[in-house]
Amino acid sequence: MSFDKNSYAQDRGLEESFASAFRRTALVALQIAVLMLLSAFPFNFWHMASVRPAFLLMAVYHWAVFRPRTLPPVGAFLAGLLLDLLTAGPLGLNALTLVAVQWFTKTQRRFLVGQSFLVLWLCFFLMSFAAYGFQWAMFSLFSLTLSPVRPMLAGAVVTGLFFPPMAGLMNAFNKRLSGRSPSV
């Protein structure tokens, strides 16, 4: 068997692209894991311990707009299932919510990509209210009583208010993944 220098270079290129893809996937998985843990942590806002900013929702929205191939729907679904297990919530509710948010955001990606940050933020606020509203409706439906609206509204508002600093961090992370240094 003869050694072909060109085939070796091609194989080496495949290994490097696999290695960089693995590195990118591992870094995104780490970011998702950290944001999942933050999403599971109950913060005490306005004396409501049940308010949890949906950091994972922010990540799904961000990746759906800026790098839709980075977090596939299966990844969003699995992250949602793990979040359900961490928060002892109804199994599949966060998974369904995250996949729906990801799908809807991807359908609006053409509109969102060229917009200013203010428009992205307002659209995220709407998405946050839609996600929290959907979960509130599901809780009410399954418990056969109307759940309190105040924690749902507070969660949506707090999630929306946390989006700008988290978007800055995710944008810096996104630039790091592309090999560019984040702008200061």
N, C-alpha and C positions, 0 to 999 in steps of 0.2 A: 504494500500500500504506500503510495507516494504522498509526501507532504505538500499540500497546495497552500501557498502563502495567502492567496486571495480568499479561499474558503475559511482559513483560520481567522483572518481579519473580519469576515462577515460573522462568524460564530462569536468572536470577541465582542463585536458590536451588539449582537443579540444579548449576550450576557450583561453588557453594560446597560442596555435599555431595560432588561429585566430587573437588574439591580436598582436602577433609578426608579422604576415603577414600584418595586417592592418598598423602597425607602419612602416614596411619596405616599403609598397606601398605609404604611406603618405610621407615618407622621399624622396623616388625616385620622386614622383610627385612634391615635393618642389624643388628638384634639377632641374628637367625638367623645372619648371616654371621660376626659376631664370635664367637658361641658355636661355630660350626662350626670356625673356626680354632683356638679353644681346645681343642675336642675332638680335633683332629688333632695337637696339640702333645703329644709324649710327656713326661710327668712322670716323675721318678725316685723312686718310692715303694718303700720296703723293698727297695731295690737291684734293682728290676724296672723296666727302662726301657720295657717294653711296656705298662705300665699307663697307660691314658688315661681320665680321668674323662669320662663321656659328657654333656658340657654340653648338647649338642643334644637328647639324650634328656630332660633336665630341662625344656628349653623346650617340647618337644612335649607333655610331660605337663602342664605349667603351662597352656599355651594350650588344651589339650583340656578342662581342668577349668574355667578361668575365662573364656575367650573362644573357644569352639569354632569360631566362624566366622572368626576372625582368621587362622588358619593352616589352609587347606584340605588335604585328603589329598594333592593334587597337589604342594603346597608342601613338605609333609613328605617326600614321595617324592623330589622334586628335590634337597632339602637332603641327604637320605641318599645319593643318587647322587654329589653333589659331594663329600661326605665320603669316600665310597669312593674317588673319584679322588685326593683329597688324601692319604689314608692308604695308597694302593696296596693296598687290601683287595679282596676279591672283589666285583666289580661287582654291585650290587643288594642285598647283604646288609644294609647299614645302612638302605637305602631300605625294604626289606621289614620290618625290625625297627621302624623309626620309624612306618610306616603301621600296623603291627599294634598297637603301643603306643598310638597315637592312637585307633584304632578301639576297643580294649578300654577305654581310659580314658573315652571318650565314652559307652560303654554303662554305665559305672558313675558317670557324672556326677551323677545324682540323689542317689546316696549320698554322694558326695564333697563336693558344694557346701556343705552345712551343717555339715561336720565341723570339729573343731579342727585346728590345725596339726599336732599330734602324730599324729593319724590320717592326715592327708594325707602326712606324712613316712613313716610306717610303710607306707602303701600304695605310696608311691614306692619305698621300699626293696624291697618285693616285686616291683614292676615292674622295677626295676634288676636284681635277681637273675634274673627271667624273661628279660629282654632279653639279658643276658650269657650265661645258660644256653643260650638259643636259638642265639646266635652260636657258642658253644663247641661245641654239638652239630653245627652246620653245618660248622664247620672240621674237626671229627673225622670227620664223614661224608665230606666231600670229600677229605680226606687219607688216609682208610682206616686211621687210627690214632687212638688217644685222645690228644687234645691235653692239655697240662698243665692241671690244674684251678686251681692256685694263682693264676696271673695273672687268670683269669676271676673267681674269688672276690674277689681284691684289687680289681679294677676295679669290681665291683658294690658293694663296701663303700665304696670311695673316692667313687664317684659318689653313693651315698646320703649320705655325710657332707658332701659339698659342696652338697647340695640346700638346706639352710636358708639359707645366705647368698645363694645364687643365687635362691632363691624370694623373698627380701626385695628383691633388686634387680629381679627381674621384676615383683613386685607394685608397686613404685614406678613402674616403666615402664608397667604396666597402668593405674595411676591417672593417669599423665601422658597416656596415650592417650585416656582418658575425659574429659580436660579438668579433672580435679580435681588439686589439688596433693597429693603424697604426704604421708601423716602421718609425723610425726617421732617 
